[in-house]
Amino acid sequence: MRPFAKWRLALICALIVGSAALLAACGGSGDSSTSSTGSGEATTAETGTSETASDEGGGEAVAGIEAPVTEAPTEFPIKTPLKGTPPKQNFTWLACSLPICQEALSDGYHEATEALGWPIKQINYDTLKAADGVQTALNENPDMIAITGIPPAAFEAQAKEAIQKEIPILSGYDTTPPEPEKNGLYYQYGNGAAIGLEGEEIAKWIIQDSGGKANVVTLTIGEYPILTAEIEGIERIFAKCPECKVTTLSVTAEEVGEGKVSSKLVAYLQSNPDTNYIEYSFSDLATGAQAALKGAGLDTKVTQTGVNATPPIITEITKGEQAAWTMQPSRYGDWLTLDVASRLALGMPLEKYEEEGLLPTWVVDNPETAEGLLKESEGLWNGPEGYQEKFEELWGLK
């Protein structure tokens, strides 16, 4: 694959994982994405011996592994109030052309800057032309820039200019570590560690549900770091389950865009009839799967799970077609970014939680909870209840 095409597909797939975008955008490049084995074959991770898991799940342990969190987190991890009123910053938010960027991800930035009384400029740009968008922002010399799902490799020249101009770039849903003097990034939320923790949570759920006897196939695009982080999180937990098995089935971006994933999944299941769980590494891999499984008579033989549920997935949970998926906070990351911006403006250190790039997550695993999300927030989860007010208290606005 050409280097340009590789990062182009990678940045869109980062947006998919972090923002539930449509994978059709990944499918039309004409460049091949290879599987984790280099041959398109499934790879199996051998499990190890059982170990004592952490107490985070709070439920009864199965195979020494605690149950996952299955209720929306209420903990607010940012504890240190601002030391004063942050000076007003001219804040620029770069919103890609995908619908999720224009909607939920934009809403949080506008809400948080309004609370702070900061002017915000939203620049809409073509997702595949991130460098042009960042350059447009830099030409206006803002105090700070925010962008989501785009690695700085996609705007390397502009990142160097931002460093020279001392304009911090605040990012989310990418695996690139912040290195202000090298890549211009001062913050990265929803990073590989955060997505890895989501993988751990869904793995805990599968082990708990199976009674420690899960045989799982996890679908992914094997080339993308953000998805690899998720699979590694799953394998970390499964390594503690001696009677469990997890196999990674890699597909290509082209197969997703051409609607071929479901047929590949069905073929795998027919060749591996002992498989009893499917884990989708992001929601678009599940598109069309229910119909294909039902057509092959497999829908009652496997339990479907995944990471980062979208409203269509939540709807399928209400119907009993999908069993369990993790949730990501739609707007909370934007407010976290503005908290980081405020601390930078005041010369304050970031909170440890912010330095780690984490996000809260939990597992939706029953129709009643899914129906509640559809009624309350159209199938999204915006963040821990009352997070806006808690940020405002830390910012001295309450």
Backbone hydrogen bonds in HBPLUS format (Angstrom, degrees):
<---DONOR---> <-ACCEPTOR-->    atom                        ^
c    i                          cat <-CA-CA->   ^        H-A-AA   ^      H-
h    n   atom  resd res      DA  || num        DHA   H-A  angle D-A-AA Bond
n    s   type  num  typ     dist DA aas  dist angle  dist       angle   num
A0006-LYS N   A0002-ARG O   2.91 MM   4  6.14 151.6  1.99 154.9 164.2     1
A0007-TRP N   A0003-PRO O   3.16 MM   4  6.50 165.1  2.19 158.8 158.5     2
A0008-ARG N   A0004-PHE O   3.04 MM   4  6.16 150.4  2.13 145.6 154.9     3
A0009-LEU N   A0005-ALA O   2.98 MM   4  6.17 164.7  2.01 153.2 154.9     4
A0010-ALA N   A0006-LYS O   2.97 MM   4  6.10 156.2  2.02 143.9 151.7     5
A0011-LEU N   A0007-TRP O   2.86 MM   4  5.93 158.0  1.91 147.2 150.9     6
A0012-ILE N   A0008-ARG O   3.35 MM   4  6.59 156.4  2.41 141.4 147.0     7
A0013-CYS N   A0009-LEU O   2.99 MM   4  6.20 161.9  2.02 152.4 157.6     8
A0014-ALA N   A0010-ALA O   2.88 MM   4  6.10 140.1  2.04 143.6 154.8     9
A0015-LEU N   A0011-LEU O   3.10 MM   4  6.36 150.8  2.19 139.4 146.5    10
A0016-ILE N   A0012-ILE O   2.94 MM   4  6.30 144.2  2.07 142.3 153.1    11
A0017-VAL N   A0013-CYS O   3.09 MM   4  6.32 164.5  2.11 147.0 148.6    12
A0018-GLY N   A0014-ALA O   3.00 MM   4  6.14 167.5  2.02 150.8 154.8    13
A0019-SER N   A0015-LEU O   2.57 MM   4  5.19 135.2  1.76 141.0 152.3    14
A0020-ALA N   A0016-ILE O   2.72 MM   4  4.51 134.5  1.93 133.8 131.8    15
A0025-ALA N   A0022-LEU O   3.35 MM   3  6.28 163.8  2.38 120.9 122.7    16
A0026-CYS N   A0023-LEU O   2.79 MM   3  5.17 142.6  1.93 109.3 120.6    17
A0027-GLY N   A0024-ALA O   3.07 MM   3  5.15 143.2  2.21 100.3 111.0    18
A0038-GLY N   A0035-SER O   3.01 MM   3  4.96 144.4  2.14  98.2 109.3    19
A0043-THR N   A0248-THR O   2.82 MM 205  5.16 157.5  1.87 148.2 153.0    20
A0248-THR N   A0043-THR O   2.58 MM 205  5.16 157.8  1.63 169.6 168.8    21
A0045-ALA N   A0246-VAL O   2.95 MM 201  5.80 165.7  1.98 169.9 173.0    22
A0048-GLY N   A0239-ALA O   2.90 MM 191  4.58 131.8  2.14 100.1 114.7    23
A0053-ALA N   A0064-GLY O   2.84 MM  11  6.01 140.4  2.00 168.6 178.2    24
A0062-VAL N   A0065-ILE O   2.96 MM   3  5.21 160.2  2.00 138.6 137.2    25
A0065-ILE N   A0062-VAL O   2.90 MM   3  5.21 158.5  1.95 110.5 117.7    26
A0363-VAL N   A0069-VAL O   2.84 MM 294  6.10 160.0  1.88 150.7 157.5    27
A0082-LEU N   A0394-LEU O   2.97 MM 312  6.04 169.0  1.98 150.2 151.6    28
A0143-ASP N   A0090-ASN O   2.88 MM  53  5.12 147.4  1.99 136.2 146.5    29
A0144-MET N   A0090-ASN O   3.43 MM  54  6.72 154.3  2.50 151.6 149.4    30
A0091-PHE N   A0119-PRO O   3.13 MM  28  6.25 165.6  2.15 162.8 159.3    31
A0121-LYS N   A0091-PHE O   2.90 MM  30  6.39 152.3  1.97 154.5 163.3    32
A0092-THR N   A0144-MET O   3.03 MM  52  6.28 162.3  2.06 148.4 154.2    33
A0146-ALA N   A0092-THR O   2.86 MM  54  6.29 150.0  1.95 161.4 169.2    34
A0093-TRP N   A0121-LYS O   2.88 MM  28  6.18 158.2  1.92 151.9 159.3    35
A0123-ILE N   A0093-TRP O   2.88 MM  30  6.24 160.4  1.92 155.0 161.4    36
A0094-LEU N   A0146-ALA O   2.93 MM  52  6.08 171.6  1.94 161.2 163.7    37
A0095-ALA N   A0123-ILE O   2.86 MM  28  5.97 149.1  1.96 141.0 151.0    38
A0125-TYR N   A0095-ALA O   3.05 MM  30  6.35 153.1  2.12 147.6 152.8    39
A0101-CYS N   A0098-LEU O   3.04 MM   3  5.54 128.4  2.32 113.4 125.8    40
A0102-GLN N   A0098-LEU O   3.30 MM   4  6.64 153.1  2.38 150.4 158.2    41
A0102-GLN N   A0099-PRO O   3.07 MM   3  5.12 116.5  2.49  96.7 112.2    42
A0103-GLU N   A0099-PRO O   2.97 MM   4  6.11 128.8  2.24 146.6 161.0    43
A0105-LEU N   A0100-ILE O   3.17 MM   5  6.23 164.8  2.20 166.1 167.5    44
A0106-SER N   A0103-GLU O   3.06 MM   3  5.43 125.3  2.38 108.3 122.4    45
A0107-ASP N   A0103-GLU O   2.95 MM   4  6.13 156.7  2.01 159.7 167.4    46
A0110-HIS N   A0106-SER O   3.15 MM   4  6.46 162.4  2.18 159.3 164.2    47
A0111-GLU N   A0107-ASP O   2.96 MM   4  6.17 158.4  2.00 153.6 159.9    48
A0112-ALA N   A0108-GLY O   3.00 MM   4  6.12 168.1  2.01 150.6 153.4    49
A0113-THR N   A0109-TYR O   3.04 MM   4  6.11 167.5  2.05 149.8 153.4    50
A0114-GLU N   A0110-HIS O   3.09 MM   4  6.02 151.6  2.17 138.2 146.2    51
A0115-ALA N   A0111-GLU O   3.07 MM   4  6.33 152.1  2.15 144.5 151.9    52
A0116-LEU N   A0112-ALA O   3.10 MM   4  6.41 150.8  2.19 144.2 151.7    53
A0117-GLY N   A0113-THR O   2.87 MM   4  5.94 124.0  2.19 138.7 153.7    54
A0118-TRP N   A0113-THR O   2.94 MM   5  5.08 152.9  2.01 149.3 150.0    55
A0117-GLY N   A0114-GLU O   3.15 MM   3  4.94 136.1  2.35  91.6 104.1    56
A0129-LYS N   A0126-ASP O   2.75 MM   3  5.15 163.0  1.78 122.4 126.7    57
A0132-ASP N   A0129-LYS O   3.14 MM   3  5.56 124.9  2.46 105.8 118.1    58
A0133-GLY N   A0129-LYS O   3.34 MM   4  6.77 155.0  2.41 146.7 153.6    59
A0133-GLY N   A0130-ALA O   3.02 MM   3  5.08 113.2  2.48  96.6 112.8    60
A0134-VAL N   A0130-ALA O   2.91 MM   4  6.21 165.2  1.93 163.4 166.5    61
A0135-GLN N   A0131-ALA O   2.91 MM   4  6.03 155.5  1.97 145.6 152.9    62
A0136-THR N   A0132-ASP O   2.98 MM   4  6.18 155.0  2.04 145.7 151.9    63
A0137-ALA N   A0133-GLY O   3.13 MM   4  6.45 155.0  2.20 146.1 152.4    64
A0138-LEU N   A0134-VAL O   2.92 MM   4  6.20 162.6  1.95 152.2 156.8    65
A0139-ASN N   A0135-GLN O   2.95 MM   4  6.11 149.8  2.04 150.2 157.5    66
A0140-GLU N   A0137-ALA O   3.05 MM   3  5.55 150.7  2.14 110.8 119.3    67
A0141-ASN N   A0138-LEU O   2.97 MM   3  5.04 163.9  1.99 108.8 113.9    68
A0145-ILE N   A0168-PRO O   3.02 MM  23  6.34 158.8  2.07 163.6 169.4    69
A0170-LEU N   A0145-ILE O   2.76 MM  25  6.11 164.2  1.79 158.3 163.7    70
A0147-ILE N   A0170-LEU O   2.96 MM  23  6.39 151.7  2.04 161.0 167.4    71
A0149-GLY N   A0172-GLY O   2.73 MM  23  5.88 172.0  1.74 164.0 162.2    72
A0154-ALA N   A0151-PRO O   2.84 MM   3  5.73 167.2  1.86 127.8 132.1    73
A0155-PHE N   A0152-PRO O   2.96 MM   3  5.24 155.5  2.02 107.7 115.4    74
A0159-ALA N   A0155-PHE O   2.85 MM   4  6.10 148.5  1.95 154.5 164.9    75
A0160-LYS N   A0156-GLU O   3.12 MM   4  6.42 153.1  2.19 146.9 153.0    76
A0161-GLU N   A0157-ALA O   3.08 MM   4  6.43 149.3  2.18 140.9 149.5    77
A0162-ALA N   A0158-GLN O   2.85 MM   4  6.13 153.7  1.92 147.5 154.7    78
A0163-ILE N   A0159-ALA O   2.98 MM   4  6.27 150.3  2.07 144.7 152.4    79
A0164-GLN N   A0160-LYS O   3.04 MM   4  6.33 159.4  2.08 146.4 151.4    80
A0165-LYS N   A0161-GLU O   2.91 MM   4  6.16 152.5  1.98 149.2 157.0    81
A0166-GLU N   A0162-ALA O   2.89 MM   4  5.82 108.3  2.42 134.2 150.8    82
A0167-ILE N   A0162-ALA O   2.92 MM   5  5.03 168.3  1.94 146.4 149.9    83
A0166-GLU N   A0163-ILE O   3.13 MM   3  4.93 151.3  2.22  97.2 105.9    84
A0169-ILE N   A0184-GLY O   3.17 MM  15  5.87 149.0  2.27 166.6 162.4    85
A0186-TYR N   A0169-ILE O   2.91 MM  17  5.92 161.4  1.95 158.6 160.0    86
A0171-SER N   A0187-TYR O   2.90 MM  16  5.70 163.5  1.92 135.6 138.7    87
A0189-TYR N   A0171-SER O   3.17 MM  18  6.67 152.6  2.25 132.8 135.9    88
A0173-TYR N   A0189-TYR O   2.66 MM  16  6.10 148.6  1.76 150.8 161.8    89
A0182-LYS N   A0179-GLU O   2.79 MM   3  5.35 152.2  1.87 123.5 132.8    90
A0183-ASN N   A0179-GLU O   2.77 MM   4  5.54 165.8  1.79 158.0 162.9    91
A0190-GLY N   A0357-GLY O   2.97 MM 167  5.78 126.1  2.26 130.0 138.5    92
A0195-ILE N   A0191-ASN O   3.02 MM   4  6.34 166.3  2.03 160.8 164.2    93
A0196-GLY N   A0192-GLY O   2.83 MM   4  5.88 147.8  1.93 141.1 150.9    94
A0197-LEU N   A0193-ALA O   3.03 MM   4  6.30 145.7  2.15 142.9 150.8    95
A0198-GLU N   A0194-ALA O   3.19 MM   4  6.59 144.8  2.32 140.7 150.0    96
A0199-GLY N   A0195-ILE O   3.04 MM   4  6.41 152.8  2.12 145.6 152.6    97
A0200-GLU N   A0196-GLY O   2.99 MM   4  6.35 147.6  2.09 142.1 151.2    98
A0201-GLU N   A0197-LEU O   2.99 MM   4  6.29 153.9  2.05 146.4 152.5    99
A0202-ILE N   A0198-GLU O   3.09 MM   4  6.44 163.6  2.12 157.0 159.5   100
A0203-ALA N   A0199-GLY O   3.02 MM   4  6.15 151.1  2.11 144.2 152.8   101
A0204-LYS N   A0200-GLU O   2.92 MM   4  6.18 154.5  1.98 149.8 156.3   102
A0205-TRP N   A0201-GLU O   3.07 MM   4  6.37 155.8  2.13 144.9 151.3   103
A0206-ILE N   A0202-ILE O   3.03 MM   4  6.28 161.8  2.07 148.3 152.2   104
A0207-ILE N   A0203-ALA O   3.02 MM   4  6.25 166.7  2.04 154.0 157.2   105
A0208-GLN N   A0204-LYS O   2.89 MM   4  6.02 163.1  1.92 151.5 156.7   106
A0209-ASP N   A0205-TRP O   2.82 MM   4  5.97 165.9  1.84 154.9 159.0   107
A0210-SER N   A0206-ILE O   2.91 MM   4  6.00 148.6  2.01 146.1 154.3   108
A0212-GLY N   A0207-ILE O   2.91 MM   5  4.83 151.2  1.99 150.6 151.5   109
A0211-GLY N   A0208-GLN O   3.27 MM   3  5.32 155.8  2.33 101.2 108.4   110
A0245-LYS N   A0214-ALA O   2.83 MM  31  6.26 148.9  1.93 152.5 161.6   111
A0276-ASN N   A0215-ASN O   2.94 MM  61  5.55 152.5  2.02 143.3 152.0   112
A0277-TYR N   A0215-ASN O   3.27 MM  62  6.18 143.4  2.41 149.2 142.5   113
A0216-VAL N   A0245-LYS O   2.78 MM  29  6.11 165.1  1.81 157.8 155.8   114
A0247-THR N   A0216-VAL O   2.77 MM  31  6.10 157.0  1.82 153.5 161.2   115
A0217-VAL N   A0277-TYR O   3.04 MM  60  6.43 156.5  2.09 149.1 153.6   116
A0279-GLU N   A0217-VAL O   2.89 MM  62  6.23 154.5  1.96 148.5 149.9   117
A0218-THR N   A0247-THR O   2.79 MM  29  6.18 161.2  1.82 161.9 168.5   118
A0249-LEU N   A0218-THR O   2.90 MM  31  5.98 165.9  1.92 149.0 153.7   119
A0219-LEU N   A0279-GLU O   2.78 MM  60  6.25 148.0  1.88 156.4 167.4   120
A0281-SER N   A0219-LEU O   3.01 MM  62  5.91 150.5  2.10 152.3 160.5   121
A0220-THR N   A0249-LEU O   3.23 MM  29  6.46 152.8  2.31 147.8 148.1   122
A0251-VAL N   A0220-THR O   2.86 MM  31  6.20 155.2  1.92 159.5 167.9   123
A0224-TYR N   A0221-ILE O   3.45 MM   3  6.47 170.3  2.46 134.9 134.7   124
A0227-LEU N   A0224-TYR O   3.03 MM   3  5.50 126.7  2.32 112.7 125.6   125
A0228-THR N   A0224-TYR O   2.92 MM   4  6.15 155.7  1.98 154.0 161.7   126
A0229-ALA N   A0225-PRO O   2.90 MM   4  6.11 152.4  1.98 151.0 156.7   127
A0231-ILE N   A0227-LEU O   3.03 MM   4  6.39 162.7  2.06 154.3 157.7   128
A0232-GLU N   A0228-THR O   2.90 MM   4  6.10 157.8  1.95 151.6 157.9   129
A0233-GLY N   A0229-ALA O   3.07 MM   4  6.29 147.2  2.19 138.7 147.1   130
A0233-GLY N   A0230-GLU O   3.05 MM   3  5.09 118.3  2.44  95.3 110.5   131
A0234-ILE N   A0230-GLU O   3.02 MM   4  6.43 154.2  2.09 150.9 157.8   132
A0235-GLU N   A0231-ILE O   2.90 MM   4  6.17 163.9  1.92 153.3 157.6   133
A0236-ARG N   A0232-GLU O   2.92 MM   4  6.09 142.3  2.06 142.1 151.8   134
A0237-ILE N   A0233-GLY O   3.42 MM   4  6.74 154.8  2.49 144.6 148.7   135
A0238-PHE N   A0234-ILE O   3.01 MM   4  6.28 166.9  2.03 155.0 159.1   136
A0239-ALA N   A0235-GLU O   2.94 MM   4  5.90 137.3  2.13 139.4 148.3   137
A0240-LYS N   A0237-ILE O   2.99 MM   3  5.55 159.9  2.03 114.7 121.2   138
A0241-CYS N   A0238-PHE O   3.06 MM   3  5.17 166.3  2.08 109.9 114.0   139
A0244-CYS N   A0241-CYS O   3.19 MM   3  5.42 161.1  2.23 120.5 119.5   140
A0256-VAL N   A0252-THR O   3.12 MM   4  6.48 151.4  2.20 147.4 155.0   141
A0257-GLY N   A0253-ALA O   2.93 MM   4  6.18 170.1  1.94 153.9 156.3   142
A0258-GLU N   A0254-GLU O   2.86 MM   4  5.99 142.2  2.01 145.8 156.2   143
A0260-LYS N   A0255-GLU O   2.77 MM   5  4.91 160.9  1.80 159.0 157.8   144
A0259-GLY N   A0256-VAL O   3.07 MM   3  5.18 163.5  2.10 108.4 112.9   145
A0264-LYS N   A0260-LYS O   3.20 MM   4  6.41 154.3  2.27 147.1 154.3   146
A0265-LEU N   A0261-VAL O   2.85 MM   4  6.12 153.3  1.92 153.5 161.8   147
A0266-VAL N   A0262-SER O   2.89 MM   4  6.13 164.0  1.92 151.0 154.9   148
A0267-ALA N   A0263-SER O   3.02 MM   4  6.15 160.8  2.05 143.1 148.3   149
A0268-TYR N   A0264-LYS O   3.03 MM   4  6.26 153.1  2.10 142.0 149.2   150
A0269-LEU N   A0265-LEU O   2.94 MM   4  6.26 165.0  1.96 157.6 160.9   151
A0270-GLN N   A0266-VAL O   2.92 MM   4  6.13 154.9  1.98 152.6 159.5   152
A0271-SER N   A0267-ALA O   3.10 MM   4  6.27 141.9  2.25 140.0 149.6   153
A0271-SER N   A0268-TYR O   3.08 MM   3  5.15 125.2  2.39  96.6 110.9   154
A0272-ASN N   A0268-TYR O   2.86 MM   4  6.02 122.6  2.19 141.2 158.1   155
A0275-THR N   A0272-ASN O   3.08 MM   3  5.95 169.9  2.09 128.6 131.6   156
A0303-THR N   A0276-ASN O   3.00 MM  27  6.22 150.5  2.09 126.7 133.0   157
A0278-ILE N   A0303-THR O   2.84 MM  25  6.10 159.7  1.88 158.3 157.6   158
A0305-THR N   A0278-ILE O   2.83 MM  27  5.95 143.4  1.97 144.7 156.8   159
A0280-TYR N   A0305-THR O   2.93 MM  25  6.33 157.8  1.98 135.2 139.0   160
A0307-VAL N   A0280-TYR O   3.19 MM  27  6.60 143.5  2.33 167.8 178.2   161
A0285-LEU N   A0282-PHE O   3.25 MM   3  6.09 155.3  2.32 122.3 128.4   162
A0286-ALA N   A0283-SER O   2.92 MM   3  5.56 158.1  1.97 118.5 125.5   163
A0287-THR N   A0284-ASP O   3.19 MM   3  5.21 162.3  2.22 102.7 108.2   164
A0289-ALA N   A0286-ALA O   3.00 MM   3  5.18 165.5  2.02 124.4 127.4   165
A0292-ALA N   A0288-GLY O   3.18 MM   4  6.32 160.0  2.22 146.9 152.9   166
A0293-LEU N   A0289-ALA O   2.78 MM   4  5.94 164.3  1.80 160.9 164.8   167
A0294-LYS N   A0290-GLN O   2.95 MM   4  6.07 161.1  1.98 148.0 153.6   168
A0295-GLY N   A0291-ALA O   2.90 MM   4  6.03 156.3  1.95 144.8 151.7   169
A0296-ALA N   A0292-ALA O   3.10 MM   4  6.30 136.6  2.30 138.4 149.1   170
A0296-ALA N   A0293-LEU O   3.18 MM   3  5.15 129.0  2.45  92.9 106.1   171
A0298-LEU N   A0293-LEU O   2.75 MM   5  4.90 162.9  1.78 155.2 150.6   172
A0297-GLY N   A0294-LYS O   3.04 MM   3  4.95 158.7  2.08 102.3 108.7   173
A0301-LYS N   A0298-LEU O   2.95 MM   3  5.16 156.8  2.01 111.7 119.3   174
A0323-ALA N   A0304-GLN O   2.85 MM  19  5.59 163.5  1.88 153.5 159.0   175
A0306-GLY N   A0324-ALA O   3.10 MM  18  6.71 137.2  2.29 145.5 153.3   176
A0326-THR N   A0306-GLY O   3.15 MM  20  6.68 147.2  2.26 137.6 145.0   177
A0309-ALA N   A0326-THR O   2.80 MM  17  6.03 160.5  1.84 168.2 170.3   178
A0313-ILE N   A0310-THR O   2.94 MM   3  5.21 118.8  2.33 107.1 122.7   179
A0314-ILE N   A0310-THR O   2.90 MM   4  6.23 160.9  1.94 159.1 165.6   180
A0315-THR N   A0311-PRO O   2.93 MM   4  6.16 152.8  2.00 149.4 156.6   181
A0316-GLU N   A0312-PRO O   3.06 MM   4  6.37 148.0  2.16 139.4 147.7   182
A0316-GLU N   A0313-ILE O   2.98 MM   3  4.98 114.6  2.42  94.4 110.6   183
A0317-ILE N   A0313-ILE O   2.92 MM   4  6.31 142.5  2.06 148.4 159.7   184
A0318-THR N   A0314-ILE O   3.12 MM   4  6.50 149.3  2.22 145.2 152.6   185
A0319-LYS N   A0316-GLU O   3.16 MM   3  5.08 134.0  2.38  92.5 105.1   186
A0321-GLU N   A0316-GLU O   2.92 MM   5  5.20 146.0  2.04 163.0 155.5   187
A0322-GLN N   A0316-GLU O   3.40 MM   6  5.49 158.4  2.45 102.8 104.9   188
A0320-GLY N   A0317-ILE O   3.02 MM   3  4.97 157.3  2.07 103.0 110.3   189
A0325-TRP N   A0364-VAL O   3.08 MM  39  5.51 151.1  2.17 143.5 150.6   190
A0364-VAL N   A0325-TRP O   2.84 MM  39  5.51 162.5  1.87 166.1 160.7   191
A0327-MET N   A0362-TRP O   2.87 MM  35  5.65 135.3  2.07 154.5 167.3   192
A0330-SER N   A0381-TRP O   2.74 MM  51  5.99 152.7  1.81 134.6 143.1   193
A0334-ASP N   A0331-ARG O   2.97 MM   3  5.44 132.3  2.20 110.8 123.2   194
A0335-TRP N   A0331-ARG O   3.37 MM   4  6.84 154.2  2.44 150.6 157.4   195
A0332-TYR N   A0382-ASN O   3.03 MM  50  5.97 136.8  2.23 157.6 169.1   196
A0336-LEU N   A0332-TYR O   2.93 MM   4  6.27 155.6  1.99 152.6 160.3   197
A0337-THR N   A0333-GLY O   2.97 MM   4  6.16 151.1  2.05 139.7 147.2   198
A0338-LEU N   A0334-ASP O   3.06 MM   4  6.46 150.1  2.15 145.3 152.8   199
A0339-ASP N   A0335-TRP O   2.95 MM   4  6.25 141.5  2.10 144.0 155.0   200
A0339-ASP N   A0336-LEU O   3.10 MM   3  5.00 122.4  2.44  91.9 107.1   201
A0340-VAL N   A0336-LEU O   2.92 MM   4  6.28 157.6  1.97 152.2 157.9   202
A0341-ALA N   A0337-THR O   2.85 MM   4  6.15 157.5  1.90 146.1 153.0   203
A0342-SER N   A0338-LEU O   2.96 MM   4  6.07 151.7  2.04 137.5 144.3   204
A0343-ARG N   A0339-ASP O   3.04 MM   4  6.33 156.7  2.10 149.3 155.1   205
A0344-LEU N   A0340-VAL O   2.90 MM   4  6.17 158.0  1.95 155.3 161.7   206
A0345-ALA N   A0341-ALA O   2.93 MM   4  6.11 155.7  1.99 145.6 152.5   207
A0346-LEU N   A0342-SER O   3.10 MM   4  6.33 135.5  2.31 138.2 149.3   208
A0348-MET N   A0343-ARG O   2.68 MM   5  4.76 157.0  1.74 155.4 151.5   209
A0347-GLY N   A0344-LEU O   3.07 MM   3  4.96 158.0  2.12 100.9 107.8   210
A0354-GLU N   A0351-GLU O   2.99 MM   3  5.22 121.9  2.34 101.9 116.4   211
A0355-GLU N   A0351-GLU O   2.95 MM   4  6.33 155.7  2.01 153.6 161.3   212
A0356-GLU N   A0352-LYS O   2.94 MM   4  6.19 144.6  2.07 149.1 158.5   213
A0357-GLY N   A0354-GLU O   3.08 MM   3  5.09 146.9  2.20  98.9 109.0   214
A0370-ALA N   A0366-ASN O   3.18 MM   4  6.42 164.0  2.21 153.7 158.6   215
A0371-GLU N   A0367-PRO O   2.80 MM   4  5.97 156.8  1.85 150.5 156.5   216
A0372-GLY N   A0368-GLU O   3.04 MM   4  6.30 150.4  2.13 142.9 150.8   217
A0373-LEU N   A0369-THR O   3.08 MM   4  6.45 151.2  2.17 148.0 154.9   218
A0374-LEU N   A0370-ALA O   3.06 MM   4  6.40 155.6  2.13 149.4 156.0   219
A0375-LYS N   A0371-GLU O   3.02 MM   4  6.26 153.9  2.09 148.0 154.7   220
A0376-GLU N   A0372-GLY O   2.87 MM   4  5.95 159.8  1.91 150.6 156.5   221
A0377-SER N   A0373-LEU O   2.90 MM   4  5.55 161.8  1.93 141.9 147.6   222
A0379-GLY N   A0373-LEU O   2.93 MM   6  4.73 169.5  1.94 111.5 109.1   223
A0380-LEU N   A0377-SER O   3.06 MM   3  5.41 163.0  2.09 116.1 121.5   224
A0387-TYR N   A0384-PRO O   3.09 MM   3  5.64 141.1  2.25 150.3 144.8   225
A0390-LYS N   A0386-GLY O   3.15 MM   4  6.40 154.7  2.21 151.7 159.4   226
A0391-PHE N   A0387-TYR O   2.95 MM   4  6.17 156.6  2.00 151.7 156.9   227
A0392-GLU N   A0388-GLN O   3.00 MM   4  6.28 162.2  2.03 150.4 155.7   228
A0393-GLU N   A0389-GLU O   2.94 MM   4  6.20 144.6  2.06 142.5 151.8   229
A0394-LEU N   A0390-LYS O   3.12 MM   4  6.40 159.9  2.17 146.0 150.4   230
A0395-TRP N   A0391-PHE O   2.91 MM   4  6.17 141.5  2.06 147.3 159.3   231
A0397-LEU N   A0392-GLU O   2.79 MM   5  5.07 164.2  1.81 164.1 158.6   232
A0396-GLY N   A0393-GLU O   3.07 MM   3  5.13 160.2  2.11 104.7 110.1   233
